[in-house]
Amino acid sequence: MKCRLCGGNDLSLYYTQGSEDQFRFYKCSRCELVNLDLTGLNLIEHQEKYATEYLDPDDPFINRGSLASYQFIRRHLPKPGRFLDVGCGNGALLAAAQREGWNVRGLELSEFLAQNVRERFGVEVDVSDFLTWRPTDSGFDLVSLRHVLEHLPNSLGAMGSINQLLRMGGHALLEFPNIEGISFNVKRSLAKVGLHKKRYADSWRPGHCNEFSRNSFRYLAEETGFSVKVWETYAYSPIKNFLYNHIPIGTKARVLIEKIETLP
Ligand SMILES: [Zn+2]
């Protein structure tokens, strides 16, 4: 197989998942992307089901992730502008930004969630897949995509879409797993020597098809007209979060990139 990011063909088996180790992830020696071998897999079947419950956007525990994302935005982009949250969920991130002067808009796959966010916050939310959504008024100052990138086979296409939605000099906030996080590394090492084996139900299917590290994400960003401004890792527990913000070894990455080039 070829690497889905750089097209390289020097890939080696990195780890497996599933009850019979049937899901195989290969790491590219050139760009370091970890690629799930999609041969014979039906990805649509693997993705999580749409939400049927509207989680309270005012609950600080439920929304700790969105609140942390907003703190990050505020720290790095103190001047509000036009903000699009792709996959806005219950709207907690949009609401936090709106309270501080951002002009916000949401995009959601679920009409149920979209309708709840419209009613609760009076925010415009379109129901669409961002890969095909083309508003007449793009040129956003900020676009966020949290815990989506790793689910999409075509990461170059996804980043190309974000590029088109932004103005030149605009920013994107992305969050995704950091496959080189220390606890992932420890688990993989233990699995190799047979000391740690995660059990999977027979029906278990992987949700992620591309796993990024600092290097492979930088490769992706630079190929699609972006410059990486901030790369940090985070956790929900305050002590781990403090540590991982300062030493980027956490299993979740939060990045800020700037559009420096319009793609042809
Ligand atoms: Zn590659």
Residues whose N, C-alpha, C, O or C-beta is under 5 A from the ligand:
A	BS01	ZN	C3 L5 C6 G7 G8 C28 R30 C31 E32 L33
